[in-house]
């Protein structure tokens, strides 16, 4: 994004974003078909990787947000993050009903109030922000279309699509409603449409926010109505910048204290899925090991791929992207087309599968037979009543 802006300005960025949105809409029907390559070993590993990959974000917030600042990691920041974390855990443990569901929100509010009473809450941006504004298209620049920025942004959107699909499938695992091709296609359409229209407003590409997966996992709130309400709140904040400035004023250590729980819950969801995987065949274990090992490299050592060409570095800087590609590839190589690894020579497993199918068939047959018998009995009763 910075490279495009330096050479082509905001107009070049906007044109590239529009092209990337169209590219995403065209690719969505094909990319969503990758869902068949996500058995539990792959899905659980990717969800775990998402949770582990975003934990450093919470760590940065706990230290104060700016890693280069002299005050980063000060005692005050660490204590306030710990205080917020304690409030969240206290409410989550002893709260009931709605109070338990909003433990994160209450923790953030109390942590922010703590900063305010200590006189450390920075509200200067709130004072300098206007009360109301109305966004309109091409406010900062008219979109300009150039080949190199468009191709570069489309490459970025490939990474975004992979991460978006991973987040949607992670959400499906948490809410016990696995994401199918139709769901993934709709999600990618939403991502592409938002990116396309956002380009006309000089905005950047849109993607699923993996951190929200942890929030859903922790609160247990799964209603899409809540998502719609959240969208209305965001629109309101966009129209009234002073309200948005209050949200921005929330101290980073407070967000970090709450975020460490939410992001950790994403990893827990993945570990829960991995617990359902059969490891008697080492192939599944190797898939998990390769995915976590290679996927965590950019997270643990961010400078590892800095010598790579810029186009390659764009893909390699994302541990989620690396992990997804490695998981799919390793599963195809080690397990073939089977969604789960077979246990060589395991007659018990084959018999178990046959027994499960036989049991299901017997249940269907038994239910059908009972229905026919009941129907005949009812017909005979009607005939006797008529006589």
PyMOL commands that set and color helices and strands:
alter all, ss='L'
color gray80, all
select helices_A, chain A and resi 2-37+40-63+75-94+98-101+103-117+124-128+147-174+181-200+211-219+224-239+241-248+252-274+282-295+297-300+310-316+319-335+347-386
alter helices_A, ss='H'
color red, helices_A
deselect
rebuild
show_as cartoon
